[in-house]
Amino acid sequence: MPVNSFGKRATKSINSQIPHLLAVPNGSTKQLIVNGSPFLVRGAELHNSSPTSAKYMATQWEKFADMNINTLLVGFGWEQFEQTEGTFDFSEFDQIVLDARVHEMYLIVLWFGAYKNALSTYVPPWVKTNTARFPRAKINSTTGIITADALSTFSPETVSADAKAFSAFMAHLKHFDEGHFTVLMVQVENESGIIGDSRDRSSEADAVFTSPVPDVFVQFLRDEWESLYVDMRTSLAKTWTPTTNVTNTGWEAMFGKSTYTDELFMAYSFAGYLNTVAEAGKKEYSLPLYANFNGVKMPPGVPARTPGDVFPSGGALSEVLDVWQIFAPALDILSADVYNGDYNGTHEVYGHRNYPRFVPEQRQDDYGVRRIWNAIGSHQAIGASPFGIDTLEPSTSALGRTYGLIKDVSKILLKAQEDPEKMIGFYFDDPKDLSADPANTTIVQMGEWEITLGRAFGFAPTTSPGGGIVIQLDNPSAAQATFLLIGWGFQASFKSLNPAATFTGILTFREMNVTNGTLHETGMVFNGDETGSGEVARMPNVEFDLGGFPIPILIPAGTAIGKVNVYYITT
């Protein structure tokens, strides 16, 4: 009988136990299923070179456990596995998988194949040096056309070699890990696209660019026009709509001469490339596969980007997202690496067509960590992964505390994700943070109740950061509701939306704890100062900011879980 990664005997067949994505009952997204149950990834990504050495990793495992991480994202380069064409060495990878099992840690593997950060620095030497067989992309520069440090997607030899290597890796992974299921998902390539120009200008690329646009692509645009993500439809509509009548002699003839046409062209090419690689791997082992991209929604007022400038051209950004969703069906998730920009807005993009959300890379500081609440609570994300975790110390990081709380309430969060209208995740930044969100309040409607969320404070307002999740649990009666508050540094006030209500107040507010996913009371009852004399439910920080007021009127955070019952009257 197969044994799972932490020594427990599997109780179902291997095929039913393989990690997979499963739609929630209302179909709004999918959750990751591990060993037969929904699973929340408390992830963290290692620095790029760390997983090349099991010896180095041996010094880090305990630190990861101390931060309540349950899944490590580990990158492995094509060059590491296939130094000589056709000969594969997975020994270092195997040792890391074995060590992960010992330390009860799951893994998500990042396949750095032909593309890593829009370049081709992770391909084996026999690929790098044979430019006749594996031609490079060409890009514009101030001195003319130059050779890029990136392979061209228009080379059949390149995609074939990449797909064969990935297929060999997935076959080995199936042989080595099936039944243990230490590896939950695999990322295909990394931040694909072309950088430094809006498109590949090699002779191979030019030949395709000046040929008629494939009928399947044009038909897709016509059939899916009303379903396209709004940014893509808006960008296309500047030069093309389903009623546009032009002679199809090439991409510029069809869509006009612009950097957007170039980006559309590269998106179709990269989507096809990654789909070929992903399909080859899935034939060997059908783990969930995803792709990550460098490109986020920017806040209003930020100048429009130029494809290939800051963000690689052809990656699955909002203006070309549907191209990837339609022409790379072997990829189960498409995600952005969100370090700055509009975190909330970016996740709204990648939920298009009810795709599941996952945060493969983000900041590891307090700014980044508090945003994990938003990903899980407002976007039903299967998890998040701050980058560069091996340079983070548990004693000084907010990640361990946040993941510790998420660990305690995971079953509750996963259940709540099935009804996203009754859950919200949010954060409030320190104004001194780089790229801080200036918002001080968030207002949300849940059923017949309006909730105003803001920073927790006593008599004097503060700018202290905070974040958490609010879940509506039930309605004990028509005039009452129960909400679960999880997190730190925020407060919630409630208002009934019943037109007949003349007063809304707090009925009870109690501190809660969790054991094996079940809520129970700690005995602490909040009232008085902790509720602003009945007006708000406060969830203080561990170190509470008095806002300059000399009287410490609030106790610091305890379990960081509270249950509040609210009511209204219609006198």
Secondary structure by P-SEA (a helix, b strand, c coil): ccccccccccccccccccbbbbbcccccbbbbbcccbbbbbcbbbccccccccaaaaaacaaaaaaacccbbbbbbbccccccccccccaaaaaaaaaaaaaabbbbbbbbccccccccccccccccccccccbbbbbbbcccccccccbbbcccaaaaaaaaaaaaaaaaaaaacccccccccbbbcccccccccccccccaaaaaaaaccccaaaaaaaaaacccccaaaaaaaacccccccccccccccccccccaaaaaaaaaaaaaaaaaaaaaaaaaaccccccccccbbbbccccccccccccccccccccccaaaaaaacccccccccccccccaaaaaaaaacccccccccbbbccaaaaaaaaaaaaccccccccccccccccccccaaaaaaaaaaaaaaaaaaaaaccccbbbcccccccccccccccbbbbbcccbbbbbccccccccccccccccccccccccccbbbbbbbcccbbbbbbbccccccbbbbcbbbbbcccccbbbbcccccccccccccccccccccccccccccccccccccccbbbbbbbcccc
